[in-house]
Amino acid sequence: MESGALRVLDKTSLQAFLDAFSAATGIASAVFDNGGNLLASRLQPTLCERFYGSSPACHCRALCSAASDAEPLLEQGDSLCSHGLITFTLPLQHAGEKLGTLLLGQIFTSPPDLDHFQREARQHNFDEQVFLEAVQLIPVIPDADIARILPLVTTMTSLLAELGVGKQRAQQVEQELQKTVQSMEA
């Protein structure tokens, strides 16, 4: 049996939404069902995955591997790692039923301290130029903008769920009509 999100959410529309959202904001995003299975994604490897996660000396406390370990992402909230990166998780709901989880991030809410990251690169023997370029690619979204973006994303994903429910109901009605027509023809 498919989970609620797989039954209701149209994966093609969901992927199109995540692609457009990422193109407009620069923020990576993904949707997981309640079991932690990835449904749609516009994720890039995180700084933690690309660098800190590959260094045995690093103990990053960020949500470093969303696509491979979504279990901690199933609850709403935000996570601030020790490097100043933020990841947000929001529940996808329809009619009070939790369908899955939306993941947004990683982002900075203020410009990163490049001197700090330069020291980090040296300390952990990262390729300094590549590492600093990766840091500078992470979107900087001020708190005030995040406060406007999160409700928008929640509303848009709720609308997608509503469309999915309508599509599911229309399919059920069509099946019932076909059964009725077949029984009348018999």
N, C-alpha and C positions, 0 to 999 in steps of 0.2 A: 504493500500500500504506500502510495506517495505521501510525503509530508504535506502539511497545509500549504506551504509556499510553493511546492512543486505542482500542486493541484490548481492553485489560484493565480499565481504570478506568471505572466507570459514572459518567458525568458528572452525572447527576441526584443520585446519592448523594454524590458529591464536593462538589457545590454545596451540598447540604443540610448536610454536615459543616462546610464553610467558613462558612456563615451562622451555624450554631449556635456554632462556635468564636468567631467575632467577637462575637456577642451575649454570650457568657459572659465573654470576656476583654477586649473592646474592641480587640483586635489585628487589623489588616487582614491578609488572606492571599490568596494566589493559587497556582494550580498551572499549571506550564508543561510541555509535552512536551519531549523531548530536542532538538527543533529550535527551541525558544524560543517556540512557539505557545501562547497562553493557552487553557487548558482550562476552568478555573473560577476565579471571582474574587469576593472580597469586599473589594476595594480601595477606598480613598478617595484622592483626589488627595493626594500627599504635600506636606509643607510646602515642600520644595524645588521641586516642580512648580508649586505655587500661587504661590510668591513668588520664591525665589532663582532659579529657572530662567527667570523672565520678566524678570529684571533683567540687562542686559548687563554691569553692573559686578560681578556675583556669579560666583564660580567654585566652586560647591558640588561637593564630592567625594563626595557621597552617591549611592546608587542611586536616581536621581531619577525615572526613567521605566521602571518595571518592565514595565508592560503594553506599551509600545511598543518596548523594546529589552531583551529577556530574555537576550541572549547572555552578558553577564557573570554572569548568575545561575545558570548551569548547573553551577557547582561549589559544594560545601558550604562554608559558612563564615558569617561575619558581617561586616558593613561598618559602620564608625563614621564618620559624616561629620564635617566640621569644626564642625558645629553641635550635636554631641552626640547625634544621632539614630542609632539602630541598626536595621539590617535584617538578618534571618537568612535563610539559604537552606539547605534540607535536601534530600538526594536521596530520591526515592520509589523504593523497590526491592522486587522480589519475586523470590525464588529466585536472588539474585545479579545479576539484570538490573535496570539502572537504567531506570525507566519515565518519569521526569521529575523536576521540581524543585518543592519547596514554598517559597514566599516568605512570610515573616512580617515585618510591620513597617509603618511606622516606630514606634519606641517610644523612651522615655527609661528609663534604669535608676535614675535619681534625679530629684527634682523639678528642672525647668529653672530657670535663673537668669533671672528675668523682666527684671531690670535690663539684663542682656546683650542679651536679645532686643528690649527697648525701644530700646537704642542701635542695634541692627541695623536696626530699622524706620526709625529716623530717618536712619541712614547711607544706606540704599537707597531712601528715599522711599516706603516701604510705608505703607498706611493703618494707623497704629499700633494702633488698637483692633481692627480686623479681624485683623491679624497676631498680636497677643497672644492673642486669643480662639482662633485656630487653634493656637497653641503650647500653650495650656492644654487643648485637646481631645486632644492626643496622649497616649496612655496611658503612665503611669509604672509600670513593672513591675520590681521589684527583681531583682537578679541571682539570688538564691536561688529566686525564683518562676520565672524563666526556666529555671533548671536543672531544675525539675520539669515545666514546660510542654513543653519541646522533646521529651523522650522520649515524653510522652503523645501529642503530635501525630504523631510518627514511628510509634508503635504504631497509632494510629487509621488513618493513611493506609495502613499495611501491611495492616491488616485489610480496608480497602476494596479494596485490590489483590487480596487473597486471595479475597474475595467475587466480584470481577470474573473472576478466573481460574476459579473454580468455575462461574460462569454461562457463561463461554466454553466450558468442557469439556462442560457439560450441553447446550449448543446443538450442539456437534459430535456428541455421542452421539445426540441426537435426529435430526440429519441422516442419520447412518449407519443408524439404525433405519428411517427413512423409505425410504432407498435399498434396504435389505434387504427391506422389506415390498413395495415396488414390483417388485423383481426376482422375488419369490416369486409375485406375482400375475400376472406376465407369462407 
